[in-house]
Amino acid sequence: MRDLAVRTSESFESKSDVSQEFLREIILKACKRCWKIDKLRRPLMVEFEPIENSYVLEKMNGVHGRTRNAEKMEFNLSTKPDNWKPFLKAQFAHEYGHTVFIDPLGLKYESNIENWRHVLLEAHGQHFAEKVYPEIRPAWRTKFTENELSEKWPKIKPKMGTKIFTESIFKSGEFHPWLGYSLAYYIGQELLKQHNLDELPALEKEKIIEAGDQIFK
């Protein structure tokens, strides 16, 4: 299994009622489940900071994660919501999927990638997490239905080649913050009819557009 290190900040330790060792046990078990799907041979550092953001507490079970690079992920975590533990597991699997996706591409969190590749990244991450924890279903995966996305696809499609630092469909005043994740989930479903999960990182823009056209007619 990957060489795993878990670190909590002083701020987290002062505000949380769980220890670094307790978190490490949760992450270690989740990492073992991820390892069964993809045996990426890189060390992994997982860092924790506290969070008080009401949206994350109320809508995301107190868990917000990001993947910095193939060897580091960060979590903002609150243990106040009742369901924080299962959703931390699912979010860890999601971020683990990101490390698998970006490793062969050499990407980092700050990479100014095109929207279509960001959609592919999130499609892979969500379906990787679903494969690891099929019983845990975060709300953003299907916040928007296929029919709702079909109404928005004509506006989204022209933006797929645009760089995310210019006009991200995941963080845009024009679209709900979770719209991109639902879009990515359904596109991932379509792509997985013809490709294995480990083939997704190598796909190109045309495949993603074709999948969107097929679903969101």
DOSEBA-123533 format. One line per field, with one value per atom (N, C-alpha, C, O): residue number from 1; residue in one letter; atom name; x, y, z. Coordinates in steps of 0.001 Angstrom, whole numbers, m for minus. Atoms other than C-alpha are relative to their C-alpha. Layout:
BEGIN
pos	NUM_... $
code	A_... $
site	CA_... $
px	X_... $
py	Y_... $
pz	Z_... $
***
This chain:
BEGIN
pos	1_1_1_1_2_2_2_2_3_3_3_3_4_4_4_4_5_5_5_5_6_6_6_6_7_7_7_7_8_8_8_8_9_9_9_9_10_10_10_10_11_11_11_11_12_12_12_12_13_13_13_13_14_14_14_14_15_15_15_15_16_16_16_16_17_17_17_17_18_18_18_18_19_19_19_19_20_20_20_20_21_21_21_21_22_22_22_22_23_23_23_23_24_24_24_24_25_25_25_25_26_26_26_26_27_27_27_27_28_28_28_28_29_29_29_29_30_30_30_30_31_31_31_31_32_32_32_32_33_33_33_33_34_34_34_34_35_35_35_35_36_36_36_36_37_37_37_37_38_38_38_38_39_39_39_39_40_40_40_40_41_41_41_41_42_42_42_42_43_43_43_43_44_44_44_44_45_45_45_45_46_46_46_46_47_47_47_47_48_48_48_48_49_49_49_49_50_50_50_50_51_51_51_51_52_52_52_52_53_53_53_53_54_54_54_54_55_55_55_55_56_56_56_56_57_57_57_57_58_58_58_58_59_59_59_59_60_60_60_60_61_61_61_61_62_62_62_62_63_63_63_63_64_64_64_64_65_65_65_65_66_66_66_66_67_67_67_67_68_68_68_68_69_69_69_69_70_70_70_70_71_71_71_71_72_72_72_72_73_73_73_73_74_74_74_74_75_75_75_75_76_76_76_76_77_77_77_77_78_78_78_78_79_79_79_79_80_80_80_80_81_81_81_81_82_82_82_82_83_83_83_83_84_84_84_84_85_85_85_85_86_86_86_86_87_87_87_87_88_88_88_88_89_89_89_89_90_90_90_90_91_91_91_91_92_92_92_92_93_93_93_93_94_94_94_94_95_95_95_95_96_96_96_96_97_97_97_97_98_98_98_98_99_99_99_99_100_100_100_100_101_101_101_101_102_102_102_102_103_103_103_103_104_104_104_104_105_105_105_105_106_106_106_106_107_107_107_107_108_108_108_108_109_109_109_109_110_110_110_110_111_111_111_111_112_112_112_112_113_113_113_113_114_114_114_114_115_115_115_115_116_116_116_116_117_117_117_117_118_118_118_118_119_119_119_119_120_120_120_120_121_121_121_121_122_122_122_122_123_123_123_123_124_124_124_124_125_125_125_125_126_126_126_126_127_127_127_127_128_128_128_128_129_129_129_129_130_130_130_130_131_131_131_131_132_132_132_132_133_133_133_133_134_134_134_134_135_135_135_135_136_136_136_136_137_137_137_137_138_138_138_138_139_139_139_139_140_140_140_140_141_141_141_141_142_142_142_142_143_143_143_143_144_144_144_144_145_145_145_145_146_146_146_146_147_147_147_147_148_148_148_148_149_149_149_149_150_150_150_150_151_151_151_151_152_152_152_152_153_153_153_153_154_154_154_154_155_155_155_155_156_156_156_156_157_157_157_157_158_158_158_158_159_159_159_159_160_160_160_160_161_161_161_161_162_162_162_162_163_163_163_163_164_164_164_164_165_165_165_165_166_166_166_166_167_167_167_167_168_168_168_168_169_169_169_169_170_170_170_170_171_171_171_171_172_172_172_172_173_173_173_173_174_174_174_174_175_175_175_175_176_176_176_176_177_177_177_177_178_178_178_178_179_179_179_179_180_180_180_180_181_181_181_181_182_182_182_182_183_183_183_183_184_184_184_184_185_185_185_185_186_186_186_186_187_187_187_187_188_188_188_188_189_189_189_189_190_190_190_190_191_191_191_191_192_192_192_192_193_193_193_193_194_194_194_194_195_195_195_195_196_196_196_196_197_197_197_197_198_198_198_198_199_199_199_199_200_200_200_200_201_201_201_201_202_202_202_202_203_203_203_203_204_204_204_204_205_205_205_205_206_206_206_206_207_207_207_207_208_208_208_208_209_209_209_209_210_210_210_210_211_211_211_211_212_212_212_212_213_213_213_213_214_214_214_214_215_215_215_215_216_216_216_216_217_217_217_217 $
code	M_M_M_M_R_R_R_R_D_D_D_D_L_L_L_L_A_A_A_A_V_V_V_V_R_R_R_R_T_T_T_T_S_S_S_S_E_E_E_E_S_S_S_S_F_F_F_F_E_E_E_E_S_S_S_S_K_K_K_K_S_S_S_S_D_D_D_D_V_V_V_V_S_S_S_S_Q_Q_Q_Q_E_E_E_E_F_F_F_F_L_L_L_L_R_R_R_R_E_E_E_E_I_I_I_I_I_I_I_I_L_L_L_L_K_K_K_K_A_A_A_A_C_C_C_C_K_K_K_K_R_R_R_R_C_C_C_C_W_W_W_W_K_K_K_K_I_I_I_I_D_D_D_D_K_K_K_K_L_L_L_L_R_R_R_R_R_R_R_R_P_P_P_P_L_L_L_L_M_M_M_M_V_V_V_V_E_E_E_E_F_F_F_F_E_E_E_E_P_P_P_P_I_I_I_I_E_E_E_E_N_N_N_N_S_S_S_S_Y_Y_Y_Y_V_V_V_V_L_L_L_L_E_E_E_E_K_K_K_K_M_M_M_M_N_N_N_N_G_G_G_G_V_V_V_V_H_H_H_H_G_G_G_G_R_R_R_R_T_T_T_T_R_R_R_R_N_N_N_N_A_A_A_A_E_E_E_E_K_K_K_K_M_M_M_M_E_E_E_E_F_F_F_F_N_N_N_N_L_L_L_L_S_S_S_S_T_T_T_T_K_K_K_K_P_P_P_P_D_D_D_D_N_N_N_N_W_W_W_W_K_K_K_K_P_P_P_P_F_F_F_F_L_L_L_L_K_K_K_K_A_A_A_A_Q_Q_Q_Q_F_F_F_F_A_A_A_A_H_H_H_H_E_E_E_E_Y_Y_Y_Y_G_G_G_G_H_H_H_H_T_T_T_T_V_V_V_V_F_F_F_F_I_I_I_I_D_D_D_D_P_P_P_P_L_L_L_L_G_G_G_G_L_L_L_L_K_K_K_K_Y_Y_Y_Y_E_E_E_E_S_S_S_S_N_N_N_N_I_I_I_I_E_E_E_E_N_N_N_N_W_W_W_W_R_R_R_R_H_H_H_H_V_V_V_V_L_L_L_L_L_L_L_L_E_E_E_E_A_A_A_A_H_H_H_H_G_G_G_G_Q_Q_Q_Q_H_H_H_H_F_F_F_F_A_A_A_A_E_E_E_E_K_K_K_K_V_V_V_V_Y_Y_Y_Y_P_P_P_P_E_E_E_E_I_I_I_I_R_R_R_R_P_P_P_P_A_A_A_A_W_W_W_W_R_R_R_R_T_T_T_T_K_K_K_K_F_F_F_F_T_T_T_T_E_E_E_E_N_N_N_N_E_E_E_E_L_L_L_L_S_S_S_S_E_E_E_E_K_K_K_K_W_W_W_W_P_P_P_P_K_K_K_K_I_I_I_I_K_K_K_K_P_P_P_P_K_K_K_K_M_M_M_M_G_G_G_G_T_T_T_T_K_K_K_K_I_I_I_I_F_F_F_F_T_T_T_T_E_E_E_E_S_S_S_S_I_I_I_I_F_F_F_F_K_K_K_K_S_S_S_S_G_G_G_G_E_E_E_E_F_F_F_F_H_H_H_H_P_P_P_P_W_W_W_W_L_L_L_L_G_G_G_G_Y_Y_Y_Y_S_S_S_S_L_L_L_L_A_A_A_A_Y_Y_Y_Y_Y_Y_Y_Y_I_I_I_I_G_G_G_G_Q_Q_Q_Q_E_E_E_E_L_L_L_L_L_L_L_L_K_K_K_K_Q_Q_Q_Q_H_H_H_H_N_N_N_N_L_L_L_L_D_D_D_D_E_E_E_E_L_L_L_L_P_P_P_P_A_A_A_A_L_L_L_L_E_E_E_E_K_K_K_K_E_E_E_E_K_K_K_K_I_I_I_I_I_I_I_I_E_E_E_E_A_A_A_A_G_G_G_G_D_D_D_D_Q_Q_Q_Q_I_I_I_I_F_F_F_F_K_K_K_K $
site	N_CA_C_O_N_CA_C_O_N_CA_C_O_N_CA_C_O_N_CA_C_O_N_CA_C_O_N_CA_C_O_N_CA_C_O_N_CA_C_O_N_CA_C_O_N_CA_C_O_N_CA_C_O_N_CA_C_O_N_CA_C_O_N_CA_C_O_N_CA_C_O_N_CA_C_O_N_CA_C_O_N_CA_C_O_N_CA_C_O_N_CA_C_O_N_CA_C_O_N_CA_C_O_N_CA_C_O_N_CA_C_O_N_CA_C_O_N_CA_C_O_N_CA_C_O_N_CA_C_O_N_CA_C_O_N_CA_C_O_N_CA_C_O_N_CA_C_O_N_CA_C_O_N_CA_C_O_N_CA_C_O_N_CA_C_O_N_CA_C_O_N_CA_C_O_N_CA_C_O_N_CA_C_O_N_CA_C_O_N_CA_C_O_N_CA_C_O_N_CA_C_O_N_CA_C_O_N_CA_C_O_N_CA_C_O_N_CA_C_O_N_CA_C_O_N_CA_C_O_N_CA_C_O_N_CA_C_O_N_CA_C_O_N_CA_C_O_N_CA_C_O_N_CA_C_O_N_CA_C_O_N_CA_C_O_N_CA_C_O_N_CA_C_O_N_CA_C_O_N_CA_C_O_N_CA_C_O_N_CA_C_O_N_CA_C_O_N_CA_C_O_N_CA_C_O_N_CA_C_O_N_CA_C_O_N_CA_C_O_N_CA_C_O_N_CA_C_O_N_CA_C_O_N_CA_C_O_N_CA_C_O_N_CA_C_O_N_CA_C_O_N_CA_C_O_N_CA_C_O_N_CA_C_O_N_CA_C_O_N_CA_C_O_N_CA_C_O_N_CA_C_O_N_CA_C_O_N_CA_C_O_N_CA_C_O_N_CA_C_O_N_CA_C_O_N_CA_C_O_N_CA_C_O_N_CA_C_O_N_CA_C_O_N_CA_C_O_N_CA_C_O_N_CA_C_O_N_CA_C_O_N_CA_C_O_N_CA_C_O_N_CA_C_O_N_CA_C_O_N_CA_C_O_N_CA_C_O_N_CA_C_O_N_CA_C_O_N_CA_C_O_N_CA_C_O_N_CA_C_O_N_CA_C_O_N_CA_C_O_N_CA_C_O_N_CA_C_O_N_CA_C_O_N_CA_C_O_N_CA_C_O_N_CA_C_O_N_CA_C_O_N_CA_C_O_N_CA_C_O_N_CA_C_O_N_CA_C_O_N_CA_C_O_N_CA_C_O_N_CA_C_O_N_CA_C_O_N_CA_C_O_N_CA_C_O_N_CA_C_O_N_CA_C_O_N_CA_C_O_N_CA_C_O_N_CA_C_O_N_CA_C_O_N_CA_C_O_N_CA_C_O_N_CA_C_O_N_CA_C_O_N_CA_C_O_N_CA_C_O_N_CA_C_O_N_CA_C_O_N_CA_C_O_N_CA_C_O_N_CA_C_O_N_CA_C_O_N_CA_C_O_N_CA_C_O_N_CA_C_O_N_CA_C_O_N_CA_C_O_N_CA_C_O_N_CA_C_O_N_CA_C_O_N_CA_C_O_N_CA_C_O_N_CA_C_O_N_CA_C_O_N_CA_C_O_N_CA_C_O_N_CA_C_O_N_CA_C_O_N_CA_C_O_N_CA_C_O_N_CA_C_O_N_CA_C_O_N_CA_C_O_N_CA_C_O_N_CA_C_O_N_CA_C_O_N_CA_C_O_N_CA_C_O_N_CA_C_O_N_CA_C_O_N_CA_C_O_N_CA_C_O_N_CA_C_O_N_CA_C_O_N_CA_C_O_N_CA_C_O_N_CA_C_O_N_CA_C_O_N_CA_C_O_N_CA_C_O_N_CA_C_O_N_CA_C_O_N_CA_C_O_N_CA_C_O_N_CA_C_O_N_CA_C_O_N_CA_C_O_N_CA_C_O_N_CA_C_O_N_CA_C_O_N_CA_C_O_N_CA_C_O_N_CA_C_O_N_CA_C_O_N_CA_C_O_N_CA_C_O_N_CA_C_O_N_CA_C_O_N_CA_C_O_N_CA_C_O_N_CA_C_O_N_CA_C_O_N_CA_C_O_N_CA_C_O_N_CA_C_O_N_CA_C_O_N_CA_C_O_N_CA_C_O_N_CA_C_O_N_CA_C_O_N_CA_C_O_N_CA_C_O_N_CA_C_O $
px	837_0_873_2058_m735_1039_497_m167_m549_3261_m853_m831_1012_638_428_876_m234_1155_m1211_m1743_1149_m1650_461_1110_m439_m1095_m1183_m1971_1031_m3434_691_1736_m581_m2743_m305_m1194_262_m2572_m1406_m2084_1339_m5745_m1059_m2051_952_m7548_m48_m1125_m68_m6374_m664_m1230_604_m7574_m1517_m2214_1437_m11040_m747_m1978_649_m11721_m6_831_72_m12760_534_317_m594_m10941_1512_1990_m1452_m7248_540_m173_m670_m4777_36_m127_m64_m4465_m1365_m1436_1346_m8253_m266_m806_165_m8300_865_441_m897_m5344_m598_m451_628_m7234_m1101_m1232_1060_m10186_616_188_m647_m7916_735_737_m734_m5826_m934_m603_976_m8893_m513_m653_464_m10146_1089_806_m1116_m6710_172_481_m106_m6628_m1069_m812_1061_m9957_307_50_m389_m8708_1132_1150_m1171_m5480_m415_279_471_m7479_m420_m412_455_m8722_1149_1240_m1117_m5584_1238_1248_m1209_m2114_1041_2124_m926_m496_1141_902_m1151_3015_671_1806_m538_3500_m315_m1362_355_3696_m1183_m1432_1184_611_m51_m45_168_343_m1424_m1902_1363_m3121_m3_315_m30_m3456_m1420_m2294_1309_m6394_65_938_222_m7517_m1468_m2304_1413_m10728_m789_m216_865_m13681_m1262_m1805_1222_m16620_m1016_m2087_870_m18183_m1362_m1447_1345_m21953_m456_m1163_400_m22404_604_m78_m668_m19859_m607_m788_581_m21360_m1403_m1742_1392_m24973_m217_m1071_237_m24653_1009_745_m1073_m21411_476_1582_m290_m21480_1313_1943_m1191_m18568_1315_2369_m1222_m16072_231_m638_m406_m14256_1445_2323_m1342_m11220_528_m237_m649_m8722_1276_1927_m1233_m5869_1010_799_m1035_m2728_836_1140_m781_m751_m149_m945_174_m338_428_168_m494_1245_m565_m178_512_m744_m1460_m1852_1370_m4376_m256_373_321_m5883_m1503_m2309_1404_m9150_m266_499_580_m11101_m1139_m2052_923_m13101_m590_99_681_m15680_m648_m1266_610_m16799_m1363_m1913_1313_m20014_m1143_m2019_1082_m22276_54_1134_67_m23458_660_1248_m481_m22409_1390_1717_m1297_m18908_904_1658_m926_m17137_m221_739_172_m18758_308_830_m261_m18509_1473_1943_m1452_m14853_589_1484_m471_m14285_m263_618_366_m16144_795_1225_m747_m14406_1476_2133_m1383_m11021_142_1102_m56_m11775_m72_600_118_m12783_1349_1816_m1289_m9532_1101_2007_m954_m7553_m101_908_203_m9094_676_1207_m690_m7745_1504_2122_m1449_m4201_317_1347_m185_m4582_m116_662_251_m5927_1150_1613_m985_m3329_1425_2293_m1370_m273_626_1708_m634_358_6_777_94_m594_884_1080_m862_1679_m733_m120_783_m1122_153_538_52_m1324_m1293_m1993_1234_m4162_m85_m1166_m12_m3088_m15_m6_m59_m3067_m1206_m2349_1071_m5068_m471_m177_450_m6717_m1301_m1968_1261_m9626_m1160_m989_1191_m13161_m273_m689_288_m13493_876_417_m869_m10476_m388_m250_484_m11830_m1230_m1364_1163_m15112_462_m83_m521_m13133_648_476_m616_m11123_m1052_m900_1053_m14307_m836_m1315_703_m16022_767_186_m837_m13114_m34_m190_m16_m12986_m1293_m1270_1286_m16708_m254_m763_244_m16859_1037_748_m986_m13646_m548_m524_553_m15241_m1224_m1407_1195_m18489_382_m306_m472_m16547_551_397_m567_m14792_m1087_m1110_1078_m17865_m1347_m1908_1277_m21008_m1177_m2200_1107_m23150_m73_m1060_m29_m22166_m176_627_316_m23707_m96_m1140_48_m22772_m1070_m1342_1137_m25568_358_m486_m328_m23628_46_m18_m81_m23389_m1239_m1133_1245_m27018_m908_m2133_765_m28069_m876_m2029_749_m29135_m305_565_395_m31056_516_959_m406_m30195_m874_m385_893_m33247_364_349_m397_m32162_1299_1455_m1273_m28671_m169_587_271_m30085_m386_m66_379_m31538_1220_1237_m1174_m28124_1152_2063_m1094_m25915_321_1502_m336_m26246_864_1628_m828_m24667_1354_2357_m1230_m22076_946_2154_m816_m20843_1024_2180_m998_m19192_1136_2193_m1009_m17267_977_1945_m799_m15727_1470_2335_m1390_m12575_674_1864_m535_m12131_783_415_m799_m9468_m775_m1535_797_m10841_339_m503_m317_m8973_m737_m875_750_m10930_m1494_m2174_1448_m14382_m295_m648_269_m14802_m1503_m2239_1424_m18179_m286_m1446_183_m17602_m109_m716_39_m17174_m364_499_457_m19276_m1269_m2121_1230_m21896_m1184_m2338_1066_m23851_m611_m1766_462_m24150_114_976_m56_m24865_1340_1826_m1309_m21598_46_1102_m8_m22680_m378_m353_411_m23815_1108_838_m1117_m20362_204_580_m194_m20215_m1068_m767_1059_m23582_261_110_m340_m22588_1099_1005_m1125_m19320_m415_63_431_m21047_m714_m419_747_m23447_888_758_m928_m20733_903_1200_m787_m18609_m757_m199_839_m21478_m12_114_54_m21695_1345_1389_m1340_m17935_342_1015_m317_m17744_m765_m527_663_m20086_968_805_m942_m17169_1451_2314_m1374_m14070_73_m899_m251_m12602_351_755_m285_m12118_1433_1672_m1405_m8335_343_1450_m221_m8710_m443_m82_563_m10488_1046_856_m964_m7376_568_984_m608_m6171_m984_m578_982_m9417_169_745_m133_m9616_m1366_m2409_1180_m12120_m1156_m2307_1062_m14046_m862_m2081_737_m15016_m943_m2059_813_m16316_m1183_m2300_1078_m18344_m1015_m2223_894_m19762_m880_m2073_771_m20825_m1061_m2197_974_m22484_m1132_m2297_1034_m24324_m942_m2141_799_m25515_m994_m2147_850_m26900_m980_m2176_785_m28122_m561_m294_579_m30032_m1052_m1654 $
py	m1196_0_1247_1173_m1256_3637_381_124_m525_5157_1192_2231_m979_7182_796_230_m877_10171_897_1416_m851_12108_1074_780_m1117_15548_906_1222_m958_17829_1282_1231_m1280_21530_277_m341_m396_23131_569_354_m571_24996_m1091_m982_1105_21740_m683_m979_694_20120_790_210_m835_23066_93_387_m163_23067_m1317_m1330_1279_19374_m909_m778_972_16571_m1366_m2353_1264_13870_179_1267_m59_13052_m289_m793_311_12779_m1505_m1964_1461_9052_m573_m1531_451_8602_232_m636_m307_10317_m920_m1369_870_8255_m1396_m2001_1324_5030_9_m944_m107_6215_54_m660_m179_7302_m1256_m1599_1235_4128_m1064_m1714_982_1900_388_m461_m472_4054_m180_m556_136_4007_m1454_m1718_1420_205_m408_m1213_311_45_585_m45_m622_2466_m780_m934_730_476_m1254_m1667_1200_m2580_308_m574_m393_m614_502_175_m548_1226_86_820_94_490_1049_710_m1091_3893_m47_m45_157_3649_1349_1593_m1293_7147_204_m249_m333_8346_965_1650_m859_10224_720_90_m833_13098_537_1098_m500_13961_979_613_m1039_17226_471_526_m443_18475_1390_1702_m1324_22014_83_m609_m126_23046_836_1542_m835_24627_356_m456_m483_26701_453_945_m450_27444_m681_m1909_553_27006_m867_m1855_794_25713_m1398_m2386_1303_22929_m808_m2018_706_22062_m524_m1651_363_22000_m833_m1719_656_20792_m1102_m1947_930_18764_m829_m1369_836_16997_355_m493_m459_19072_m374_m231_496_17717_722_735_m605_19643_m403_m192_478_18184_580_1033_m397_19146_m814_m1166_723_17318_989_1580_m949_19438_m558_145_689_16931_m1494_m1896_1447_13170_m555_m1720_477_12967_753_490_m779_15435_383_874_m488_16073_707_407_m800_18522_m63_m106_m7_18460_1111_1327_m861_21135_m808_m1236_945_19179_569_1178_m244_19769_m1306_m2000_1233_16899_276_m579_m331_18700_m752_m1257_756_17092_m1488_m2062_1397_13599_m956_m1959_933_12013_328_m48_m408_13440_m1193_m1138_1124_10051_m721_m885_658_8229_917_469_m899_11330_376_726_m150_11789_m1173_m985_1180_8233_153_m83_m139_8923_1114_979_m1110_12258_m346_88_466_10658_m844_m680_845_8070_854_568_m931_10901_670_708_m677_12771_m998_m660_1042_9527_m246_m398_154_9093_1114_882_m1116_12541_m247_53_269_11483_m1015_m917_1014_8482_631_317_m657_10664_916_881_m1022_13425_m539_97_518_11222_m136_409_135_10248_1292_1426_m1256_13752_1099_2145_m994_15604_1255_2319_m1172_17941_335_m516_m451_19969_770_1085_m718_21756_1323_1748_m1318_25044_m72_974_129_23661_675_456_m696_25850_m864_m579_957_22980_473_1375_m314_23147_m619_m1585_503_22608_m1475_m2227_1396_19321_m951_m2019_868_17885_44_m948_m82_19162_m894_m1577_901_17376_m1452_m2250_1364_14217_m359_m1471_198_14601_m301_m1233_202_14896_m1245_m1903_1244_12087_m1197_m2090_1089_9791_m56_m1133_m31_10922_m510_m1253_419_10396_m1489_m2165_1422_6983_m881_m2028_706_5923_m140_m1229_15_6876_m904_m1598_845_5131_m1478_m2316_1384_1963_m438_m1594_305_2139_m55_m972_m83_3158_158_1253_m107_2355_371_855_m271_2772_1466_1875_m1404_6441_864_790_m776_8897_1489_1951_m1451_12594_676_248_m657_14970_607_664_m730_16767_m885_m376_893_13671_121_166_m41_13884_1143_1031_m1188_17310_449_830_m343_18056_m1260_m2114_1156_15520_126_1196_m42_14598_970_1668_m920_16537_1458_2292_m1371_19666_386_1516_m268_19378_113_826_m104_18904_1430_1895_m1393_22419_919_1950_m849_23811_m374_426_476_21755_944_1138_m924_24223_1189_1727_m1087_26911_m505_206_567_24601_m463_m241_615_22895_954_561_m906_25993_373_830_m358_26530_m1147_m959_1172_23057_143_m456_m195_24184_1173_1413_m1168_27267_m424_m1387_301_27260_372_1340_m187_27041_1294_1812_m1264_30134_1161_2237_m1027_32088_m139_843_212_30510_m1442_m2265_1350_27424_m242_598_328_25712_m565_m771_479_24419_1165_1022_m1168_27889_1207_1983_m1042_30280_628_m59_m660_32869_m409_m215_402_31487_m1345_m1618_1349_27954_m279_272_445_26366_m697_m1399_620_25221_m1508_m2051_1456_21571_m481_m1681_408_21607_m779_m1793_669_20620_m1418_m2297_1344_17634_m972_m2123_850_16276_m280_m1412_155_16875_m1044_m1929_932_15009_m1427_m2385_1341_12106_m714_m1872_624_11460_m262_m1293_224_11909_m1190_m1993_1160_9445_m1298_m2289_1192_6959_m424_m1606_287_7224_m519_m1485_418_6909_m1406_m2156_1318_3829_m1139_m2311_1044_1992_m584_m1722_425_1770_m48_m586_m65_2345_m477_m373_313_1036_1279_2270_m1177_3470_481_1686_m408_3446_545_1036_m558_4463_1455_2139_m1346_7746_1115_2038_m1115_9937_241_1360_m135_9301_493_752_m421_10351_1473_2248_m1367_13567_694_83_m859_16395_m564_m500_474_14806_m1072_m1096_1065_11797_573_85_m608_14008_731_646_m705_16158_m995_m782_1032_13050_m586_m805_560_11653_999_619_m1028_14949_116_229_m74_15111_m1200_m1075_1219_11542_49_m359_m15_12106_1178_1018_m1231_15701_458_1573_m286_15585_1101_1484 $
pz	0_0_0_322_29_m384_1394_2398_m1245_2295_418_m240_m384_4197_1230_2228_m1150_6489_175_m806_m318_8220_978_1982_m834_9725_300_m591_m399_11675_459_1109_m397_12194_1468_2054_m1385_15629_132_1137_m19_14757_20_741_14_13970_1365_1882_m1288_17191_1114_2041_m1037_19254_m131_840_243_17662_m148_m141_282_17101_1226_2119_m1098_19450_m422_281_443_17456_m142_m465_38_17516_m1398_m2265_1257_14665_m235_m1366_136_15349_m385_m1156_343_15145_m1488_m2173_1418_11749_m854_m1918_765_10595_m179_m1241_103_11332_m1053_m1821_1016_9221_m1395_m2302_1298_6369_m436_m1618_320_6556_m563_m1554_488_6123_m1392_m2272_1310_3237_m1058_m2195_929_1634_m440_m1602_333_1769_m1007_m1903_963_m50_m1369_m2394_1275_m2704_m666_m1887_495_m3077_m765_m1693_687_m4153_m1441_m2300_1333_m7180_m855_m2038_765_m8205_878_1866_m813_m6859_m420_m897_277_m7370_1020_2227_m896_m5941_273_m135_m415_m4561_1477_1939_m1386_m945_5_m987_m76_238_1340_2398_m1186_2707_24_m963_m177_4046_1166_2298_m1018_5942_342_m524_m473_8024_617_1427_m582_8805_416_m165_m414_10618_m1000_m1830_846_8864_771_1520_m636_10067_m1045_m692_1077_6678_93_106_m221_7058_m1169_m971_1174_3490_66_m206_m113_4027_1142_1010_m1144_7423_m313_47_226_6210_m1256_m1274_1283_2615_m331_m1187_366_2594_1183_1162_m1169_5979_684_1316_m694_7224_m644_m25_652_4677_m1322_m2194_1269_1947_m283_553_322_172_m1289_m2140_1248_m2508_m155_829_311_m4203_m545_m1604_415_m4445_m1149_m2113_1026_m6501_248_1097_m116_m6848_1353_1652_m1289_m3377_1197_2335_m1131_m1300_m192_m1251_m25_m423_1321_2336_m1176_2045_266_m663_m383_3974_997_1937_m1018_5761_604_m101_m635_8306_1279_2097_m1262_10990_441_m366_m522_13222_640_1335_m561_14184_m682_20_648_11513_374_512_m424_12472_m988_m583_1033_9160_m539_m1664_530_8872_m324_m1296_214_9123_m1328_m2081_1306_6163_m1173_m2194_1122_4008_m106_m1189_92_4912_m776_m1600_737_3657_m1497_m2324_1414_414_m663_m1808_582_m103_m141_m1087_136_568_m1267_m2020_1197_m2130_m1266_m2257_1132_m4481_m269_m1407_159_m3858_m381_m1144_380_m4099_m1509_m2197_1437_m7541_m780_m1866_657_m8424_m84_m1105_43_m7493_m1088_m1755_1046_m9804_m1379_m2280_1288_m12634_m397_m1538_354_m12440_m55_m654_m44_m11848_m1391_m1609_1317_m15509_m815_m1765_746_m16697_590_m29_m634_m14280_435_515_m376_m13188_1477_2279_m1377_m9983_195_m767_m319_m8218_m747_m1153_631_m9774_m1523_m2171_1456_m13346_m657_m259_721_m15729_m1167_m2328_1005_m17571_m647_m140_663_m20002_776_1519_m690_m18729_m317_564_346_m20630_813_1217_m795_m18774_1479_2194_m1380_m15469_179_1194_m31_m16245_54_817_20_m17013_1332_1830_m1321_m13785_1054_1843_m1000_m11719_m299_624_353_m13627_545_1162_m503_m12810_1526_2100_m1455_m9163_614_1595_m548_m8585_m208_686_248_m10202_703_1046_m820_m8467_1424_1997_m1354_m5121_95_1096_m1_m6047_m27_555_49_m6795_1356_1750_m1315_m3420_1068_1889_m992_m1372_m713_m730_731_m3397_893_407_m923_m285_429_1041_m404_240_m1246_m2177_1202_m2222_338_799_m234_m1876_m863_m1985_661_m2866_m1343_m2237_1235_m5604_m1238_m2358_1164_m7829_m876_m2102_773_m8869_466_433_m399_m7570_m1158_m961_1201_m11156_m794_m967_787_m13216_m1431_m1848_1410_m16794_m784_m1672_702_m17958_280_m626_m347_m16085_m701_m1162_665_m17524_m1510_m2170_1437_m21011_m376_m1470_250_m20732_24_m647_m169_m19764_m935_m1147_857_m22113_m1161_m1451_1096_m25053_444_m357_m517_m22822_505_449_m557_m21268_m1105_m1019_1049_m24438_m613_m774_597_m26000_960_525_m990_m22747_286_1024_m358_m22664_m383_256_409_m24493_687_487_m698_m22288_1233_1906_m1189_m19569_1266_1277_m1222_m16019_739_1473_m653_m14801_m660_m78_729_m17415_256_557_m114_m17166_394_m451_m481_m15023_102_620_m137_m15276_1400_1755_m1371_m11712_985_2046_m878_m10190_m850_m1260_901_m12194_545_1108_m403_m11413_m858_m475_927_m14370_371_44_m315_m13003_1498_2183_m1393_m9620_246_m641_m271_m7917_m213_m536_127_m8081_m1399_m1670_1340_m11700_m707_m1350_666_m12958_477_m298_m550_m10638_m498_m816_555_m11758_m1477_m1937_1409_m15382_m166_m1017_82_m14809_349_m259_m405_m13088_m1146_m1440_1090_m15971_m1220_m1879_1114_m18598_307_m578_m399_m16645_m182_m652_203_m16658_m1458_m1776_1431_m20425_m504_m1265_439_m20958_469_m238_m562_m18730_m670_m376_795_m21091_m1032_m1471_1035_m23539_481_m213_m500_m21378_1438_2185_m1392_m18168_751_142_m808_m15293_m198_m269_130_m15710_m1389_m1607_1339_m19366_m106_m1064_88_m18599_m94_m886_88_m18005_m1394_m1697_1332_m21579_m1062_m2195_995_m23297_m365_399_494_m25320_m68_167_m18_m25695_m816_m383_886_m28575_682_509_m690_m26441_1053_1230_m1052_m23645_m621_m111_695_m26052_m568_m461_542_m27763_1097_891_m1110_m24398_469_753_m393_m23459_m1011_m628_1047_m26779_64_m185_m52_m26330_1171_1032_m1200_m22813_m11_234_m161_m22955_m1339_m1788_1316_m26236_112_m892 $
***
